[in-house]
Amino acid sequence: MYANEPLVLEMLALLKAHGVRDVVISPGSRHYAFTRSFEADDFFRLHSVVDERSAGFFAIGLTQASGEPAAMMCTSGSAAVNYASAMAEAYYQRRPLIAITSDRLPENLGQVEDQMIDQRGIYDGFVRFSGQLRPIRDARDRWFCNRVINEALLEATRAGSGPVHLNVPIGSHSGGTFDVPALPRVRVIARHGEAAARIDWQAVVDRLAGKRILVAWGQDDPPDSGTGDALAEFAATFGAVVIADHLANIRGDHRLRNPLGLLRALGPAKGKISPDIVIGGGGQMLFKDDLARLIGASGFEYWRIDPKGEVADPFRTLTDIFSTTPADFFQGVVASASSTIGPSPYGARLRALVEKLPLPDSRHGEMSTIGSLLRRVPAGSSVQIANSAPVRMAEMFPLDPSIDVFCNRGVNGIDGCLSTAIGYAKACDVPTFVIIGDLAFFYDMNALTIRDLPAGLRILLVNNGGGAVMHAPLPYDYTRHGGRHVSAEHSIDARGWIESLGVEYDRLDPGGDTGRAVAWLSDLGHRGPRVLEAFSDKIDDIEQLRGFNATLAMGTGSAGVYRRLRRFAGRILRRLGLR
């Protein structure tokens, strides 16, 4: 029987699933539940070595003989330190050594706890991966520990192999019950090949055939024509849906327009409108949380395309990692698909729904000004969008497919947005339109002192007197009182600073002629940078965004268009037998 301890069961099940048979155990009671559970399973080959220093090198010998990973487990404190020499040797020999170190609970560190040192990162400098686990008390803990253990075991054998470390906090080393007759079924993450040639494409095709497939792509550079064509052919072959925000720079009819609007209009997925497989890649996604709400309970598989083969599990359902380029993945799958594979109607269903989505109809404020500018950005230009409200509002409007879009979305900060845009504009020599809020602008205002500003630089500065997006999560009755400490409320304008640098400036006041102002900003006949400062009220701006999102989510609206959209979606789904 196995220990009735979730972390023990998860660890053993994953070691077994990844084929780790050899386990070297050094004495101690802290890991008693693991030891006894290992003893209960004849899959594992157990080796007892008292001295942890010797145990580590003994395990290296096992890997030399078998070419397979070997695990070793010890108690806490100096026992874990004694693995260090062997871990360093394994690192430079590239041996798949898995050090599992028992530990006390982290809150006891520095509290006069017996046999406890800081074991986090204890092998830094000569370990390929170090994971700090935690007791499993709920589903979130289970997902976390499953992901970390999977990641460690994958890394041990990746690209030449090497040692990894899992630190296991254990609350008590006494008591416990051993009444679990079998290991649980656990999620096993598979990594497919370090090169496209090593991937069994026919097996991939077999898994995709007849499935509802959604490709969800995050922020990325504009793809080359080969990648774009491969994705389009993949979508056509399998009837896949491609959902990507502007920052993904994916264009074409296979990409759904206004993904944020669609996700909020549909609400939680029901029946066959939810995907079977989600294929992801790229970086941050503006719509990740909305997509998670839509498909969170549908039991889908998440496949990740990443040339580096890294473990990223944004929806907590990761099953497969493809260590190849997007172009190689989509080309490899399509090349192996037979003509008998008919496209799923899944993509057509969602495209029929998205075509009914309206654009925001605000007549003033930040959203209206951003929409007006995006409609006038010349083809072949570039758009750089600052974080916070502007990047969210810009997503609601279509763009010409020749326009590339960038944003410092990696860590979602407001610093450096203007400097990044100017650097891009100087290097690319294409008209570059910057959409930036007041806080992000003032934070990076010295960027305008950069010598020889690009002639095609155009900046829309939306000044609504503070950080509008910071009001979004606040209760309504607090929004008028949160200006000082929440949204950095101010009454500063940028005119003096901008004109002192010799940059052309214009302003758009509430109720002003937005069309005229945007036409002035987008006029490329003038050679030289320009700034349009558009003034609005931050609370009104965020309420417009809230209202637009709410009407999509709730199916309401003064003109009834959103209610009609939801009724239309319901009729389509019922007609298809999906609701």
Secondary structure, DSSP 8 states (H G I E B T S, - for coil): -B-S-HHHHHHHHHHHHTT--EEEE---STTHHHHHHHHT-TTSEEEE-SSHHHHHHHHHHHHHHHSS-EEEEE-STHHHHTTHHHHHHHHHHT--EEEEEEE--GGGTTSS-TT----TTTTTTS-SEEEE-----SHHHHHHHHHHHHHHHHHHTSTT---EEEEEE-S-SS-----B-S-------EEE-SSGGGS-HHHHHHHHTT--EEEEE-S-----HHHHHHHHHHHHHHT-EEEE-GGG---STTB-S-HHHHHHHH-S--GGGS-SEEEEESS--TTHHHHHHHHTTS--EEEEE-TT-----TTS-EEEEE-S-HHHHHHHHHHH--TT----THHHHHHHHHTT-------SHHHHHHHHHHHH--TT-EEEE-TTHHHHHHTTS---TT-EEE--TTTT-STTHHHHHHHHHHHH-S-EEEEEEHHHHHHTGGGGGSSS--TTEEEEEEE-SS-GGGGTTS-GGGTTT-TTTTS------SHHHHHHTT-EEEEE-TTS-HHHHHHHHH-TTS-S-EEEEEE--HHHHHHHHHHHHHHHHHT--TTSHHHHHHHHHHHHHHHTT--
